[in-house]
């Protein structure tokens, strides 16, 4: 694996992990927000019914921050604190929301806190004052702020996403590397009639049929391909294929030319012609 591939893989993996974590976190946050909004609308619905009001609307729940949400109403209503505590508890329990939150009932005209209480996971630490005193009919906002979020489930979910993406990125890299290598091998050829000549692999390919070439046959064919339809002298062929390698031959050239002819004979558009007394020519 060269440095270019390594750097590409590392960059892709790091970027992918970040995207995976952020995507997972965003999805979790969005899901949490939607659950809170649905639960608070359910609380608002029950508060209106407790006021014998089945026609006025619960206004859209507003996310004031990541942990704080506001419930409001179309018309005025009276609020019984003990009913509010009960409605919120039951609705949050059904939605599997965190059991650590602060509830404030604010007067619309001056934003003063008319009633508030706090719930904690450890029940004995929660504070629910004046539960029996009814708030007179008026315009109210109800703010809910979550004071603690469960982290273990979200963290485990992120780890699953990260691990899954890591495996996926590695598999993609292996496939890409294999295809790149295959693509390089497939494109590094020269066309001779209906043949494809792969000098680095010492082979000819014709219609998916591979024909193996010896090293000398491959060297000779490489020389001919560079000068198609041109006469190449015997001395030039002998020197490049044999004498440059410290080997002097007699009739070896003719022998290898004959072998090449047989391997190319399936394509009648190609001829390896003997120019008597001079050399050979690859006619295409």
N, C-alpha and C positions, 0 to 999 in steps of 0.2 A: 504494500500500500504506500503510495508516494505521499509527500507532504501536502500536496494540493488536496488529495482525497481526505486526508486526516483532518485538515483544517475545515474543509467543507462539512464533514460529518460532525465535528465538534460544534461548529457554529449552528448547524441545523438542529442538533440535539438540544443544546442549551436554549435556543430560541423556542423550540417546541415545548420544552419543560416549563419555561416561563408562561407560554401561552396556555399550556394545560392547567397550570396552577391557577392563573388568573381567570381562565374560563370557568374552572370548577368553582372558585370563590365567588365569581359573579353570579353563576347559576344558583349557588347556595343562597347568596344574599337576596337575589330576586325572589326565590321561592319563599324565603323567610318573610320578606316584605308583603308578598301576596297573602300569605297565611295570616299575618297580623291584621291586614286590612279586612279580610273576610270575617275574621273573628270579631273585630270591633264593630263591624256592621251588624253582626248577629247580636252583639251586646246592645247596640242602639235600637234594634228592632224590638228586643224584649223590654227595654226601658219605655218605649212608646206604648207597647201593649199594656204595661203596668199602669200607664196613664189613661187607659181606655181610648188610645189613639191608634187607629188602624189605617189611617189615610195619609197623614203627613209623611214627609220623606226624611230618611237619614242621609245627610250630605256625604259626598265622597270623602273617605278617610284620607288625611294628608300626612305624608311622611315628613316630619320636621327635621329629622336627621336619621342616621343609620339605626339608632336605637329608640327614637322618640316619634310617636304618632298622635294625631289629633282627630277626635270624633266630634262632630257637630250635627245640629238638627235644624230642620226647616222652621219649626215652631217652638214655642216655649214649652217647658215640661217641668214637673216636680220630680225630684230624685230622692229615693229612699236609700241611704248609704248601704244598709244591709243587703238590699236587693242588688245594688250595683256590684258589691263585693262578690255576691253569689253568681251573678250573670257573667262577670269577667272570669272568675275562677273556672266555671263550667266550660265556657267557650274556649279558653286558652288550653284547658286540659284536653278537650276533644281535638284541638289542632296541634297538640304536642309542642306547645310553645314553652320557652323558658319560664321556670317558676320563680323568677326573681324580678320584680317590677315595682314601679312606683306609679300610683294613679292620683291625678289631680283634677278636681272639678273647678273650672274657672268661670267667673262671671263675665259675660260678653262685654258689658259696658265699661269695665275697668280692669279686666284681667286679674282681679284679685282671687285668691284661692278660697273657695267657699267650703271645700272639703278635700281631704287627701288621706291616703293610707299607703302602706308599703307591705308587700308580700315577699317573703324569702323562702328559700328551699327548706331551711330549718324553721318550722312553723312557729316555734317559741320566740324566734327573733323578729317575726313580723309585727307590724304596728297597725291596728285597725281601731282608731278612736271614734267615739260618738256614733256608733253604728245605728243607733235607734232614732236619731234625730233627722227628720225629713227636711230636705231643702225645698223651700217654697217654689212655686211655679215661676220660672224665669228663663232667660236665655243663658245656656251654659255651653262651654267647651269641655270636653273630657280629654285630658292628655295622659298618655301611657308611655312611660320610659322604662326600657328594660335595663336593669342594673348589672346583669351578668349573663353571659352567653355560654352555652355548652361548647367546648372546643374539641373534645375527643372524637366525636362522630365526624365532624367536618375535617379534622386532621387526617383521620383514617381514609376518608373519601378522597382527599387530595393525593394521598400516597398511592391509592389504587390507580388514579388517573395518571400520575407520574410514571408509575411502574409500567402501566399498559402502553403509554406513549413511548417509553424508552425501548420496549421490545419492538413496537411498530417501526420506530425510527431506525433501529438496527437492521430489521428485516428489509426495509426500503433501501438502506445503504447497500446491503449484500446484493439485492436484486439489481440495483443501479450499477454496482461494480461489475457484476457478471455480464450485464447487457453491454456495458462500455467495452469490456474486453472482447466480447463476441462481436460487437459492432466494428471494433478496430480490426479484428481479424478478417471480418467479412468484406471490409472496404479496401483492404490493402492487397489488391490484385490487379493484374493486367489482362485485358481482353485480347484473345486470339481467336478470331472467328466465333464459333459457338462455345469455345473453351474460356474458362477463367483460370489464369495462371497465378498461383500463390507462391512466390519465390521463398518467402520466409518459412513456409510450411512444406516446401518441396512436394507440391502436388498440382495436378490439373483437375479441374472440375467441369464436367459437361452434363447439364441437366440433372444435377444432384448426384451424379456418379463421379466418385473420386478416383483419380489415377495417380498412384505414387510415382515419384521421380527420384532417381539417385542424385547424389550431390553433383556429380559431373553433368548429368542431363539437365539439372536445374541451372547450373552455371552457363551451359551452352545456350539454353533457351532464353536466359536473361540477356545474353549478348545479342541474340537474333531479334528479340523484341525491341531493343533500343534502336535497331536499324532495319525496320521492316522493308522488304522489297529492295534491299541493297545487298550487293555481293560483299561478303566478308571473307577475306583471304584465309587460307588454311593456316598460314604462319601466325596471323593475329589470334585465331581461335586457340591454336596450340599454345601460344605464349601465355595468353590470359588464363587458360584453364589448367594447363599442366606446368609449363616451364617456370611461371611465376611462383609456383609452389615447390620448386626444386625438383620437379619430376620431368624426365624426358621420355617421350613415348614414340612408338612406331606407328601402327595402324589403329591405335586406340580411338582417335578422332572419328574415323569412318565407322567404327563399331558403335559408338555412342550416337552418331548421327542416324544410323540405321534403327537403333532402339527408339529414338525420338520420333522417327517417321511412323513407326508402328503405333505409337501412342497417339499420334495426331491424325491417323488415317481415317478416323470416323467422320471427320469434317473435310469434305471435298473442297472447301473454299481455301484450305491451307495446304501449301506445298513446301517441302524442304528440298530445294533443288540443288543438285550437284553441278557446279560450273566447272567443267573438265579442266584440270590443270591450274585452276585459280582458287576456288574455294566453294562456299555454299551461300544460298540465298533463301530467306524465309519469305515466300510469296503469299500474300494475303489479299 
